Structure formats: structure tokens, C-alpha cells
């Protein structure tokens, strides 16, 4: 639908349970960072969170999202189109494993994150960016190994 998306981490030392976010960017939107986590709101007139734009999707605290892309330009099976792919760097200190997750878009709503690509183990690899290539594949950067991985479907024909 042409929406612009951004992922947002909570504060460096968040309150317990403070959520990371997925935001659908809006003109003049205020997403609260770095003072407001998740959909933190308050009625206090002097709070910076009073008029914060509501997050489209709350993510697990310390999931550490590092990038998001729309799958519309990918050469993938139909079931994976009309989705978002998001890099989650995780946090080995809290046993949150890095992954790439998929969030289905349907009727303007975002589905829950489901595993798309995994296999990054704790401190041995760390996905840091995701991008759709001109060949219809997904490219994922790994900041620990200085590598870029290509994910694509094999065609049956």
C-alpha cells in the first residue's frame, strides 16, 4: 500500500518489559524515542509521551530490531508476498536469539511475527540489515562475520 515502515528499539536500559516497536511512519508522527517505550502513554500534561504515535506492532523487549523491508518486490511464493521481513538482533545476555521474522500484512493490519530465517547462534553471528535485491532475493548483513547472506527460493521449473 506504499507505507513506509521503521523498527525501533526501546531505550538502552529499558524498564523491565519495555517493548521494542514496529512503526508505520506518518507525516509529523512522534514515536516517542528515546523517552517513551512501546505504547507508553500518560495523561500528564508535561509528559513527552502524551502525544506519541501508537506503534503498529509491539515486539518482545530486547528483540533489538535492526531493519525492516516489504516483500512486494521479491521473487517468492505468493504466501510470502504482502509481508514485512524484520531483522531481530536478539540479546545473548537475555537468551533472545537473533532471527529474521515475517509479519503478514492483511487489510491494513500487521500480523504477529513468525520465524522466517534463523540459525544465528548467540555470539557467532548477528544479522544487522535486510534488503531486497534486484534479483528478487533477500540479502541479510551479518555484522560479526562481515558477511552478506542471500536467501532465495529454488524454482521447480
N, C-alpha and C positions, 0 to 999 in steps of 0.2 A: 504493500500500500504506500510505499515511499517514505515510511517513517525512518527517522534517524534514532539509533539506539546507542546507549552507553552503559558500561558497567561501572560500579562504584564500590570501593572498599570502605568499610567503616573506619573509624579513627585508628591510629596506630596502637593505642592502648584502649580498646573499646571496653565499655561496661560489659559485664557478663551477658551473653545473649544478644548483643547488638548485631543487627543484621547487615550484611552486605546487600547491594541492590542491583537491579536491572531497571534502567530508566528509559522511557520513550521520551525523547527530548522535545520540548515545546518552546516556542518563542517566549523569551523572558521567563522561562521556568527557573525556579530556585530549588535546587535539590538538596540544600542544607549542608553539604560537605564544606568544611570538616567538623562543623558544630553539631549536626543532627544526624543520627544513625537510623537507617530504616525509615519507617513511617512515624518516627518520633514526633509527636505534636504536643502542643501545650496551649492553654488559653491565656497564659501570662503575656501581657501586652509588650513586655520588653524582651521576650524570648526570640532568638533568631529562628526558631523552629515554627513559629506561629503560622507563617505563610509558606512553608516549604511545600513544594510539589510532591504529591504522593508517588511513591515508587510503583512501577508496573509489576514488579515481582521482588519479593524479599528472598534472599539467599541465606544459606547457613552462615552463621558467624564464622569468620576466619576462612571462608571458602577462597577468599582472595581472587576475585575475578580480574582478569588481565586483558580482556578483549572480547568483542562480540561481533558477529557478522551475520548477514541474512543469506539464506541458501538459494535464493531465486536464480542465481547465475550458475549454479552447479550442475554438472552432468551426472546427476544421481537419480536413483529410482524415485518415482512420484511420492512415495510415502515420506521421503526426507525433504521434499521441497516445501516451501512456505513454512520454514522453521528458522530459528536462530541457533547458531552454534556459539558456545561461550567457553573460553579457556578459564579454568579454575586452577590457580596455582597451589591451593591447599596450604597446609601448615603442619610440618612434621612434628613440631612441638606438641600439637594437639591431635595428632594422628588423623589429620584430614588429608587424604591422598589427592594429588593433582589429577585432573581429568579434563576432557572436553565433553560438555553436555549439550544436549539438544532440547530446545523448548519449542513446541509446536505452536504456530500461530493459527487461530481459527476465529473468524468473525470478530476480529479486532482484539481478541483476548490472547494472553500468553499462557501456555500450558506449564506444567511443573517440569523441572529439569530431570532428564533421564540420561543415563550413560550413553555416550556416543563413541568415544575413544578413551582408552585407559592404558595402563601398563607402565605409567611413570611411577617409579618407586621412590618414595620419600626424598632422599637427598641425591639420588643418582641421576635425576633428570627433572627439569622444571619447565613446563610449557609457559611461554610468555607472550605470544601473539598468535593471531589466526587471521588468515586472509584467503579469499577465493582467487585462484589463479585464472589466467586467460584460457587455460586448457580445461576448465570445469572442475578441477581438483581443489582440495583444501590443502593449504600449506600452514604448518604449525612450527613456530620457532621454539627452540629449547635453549634457554639461557645458560644452563650449566654446561652442556656439551658443545655449545656453539654450533648447533645443527639445525637444519630445517627439514622437516618430515613432510612427505607428500602422501595424502590419503585420497584414493580414487577407487571407483568400482571397476571390476573387470567386466567387460562386455561378453555376453554369451555368443554373439554373432561373429 
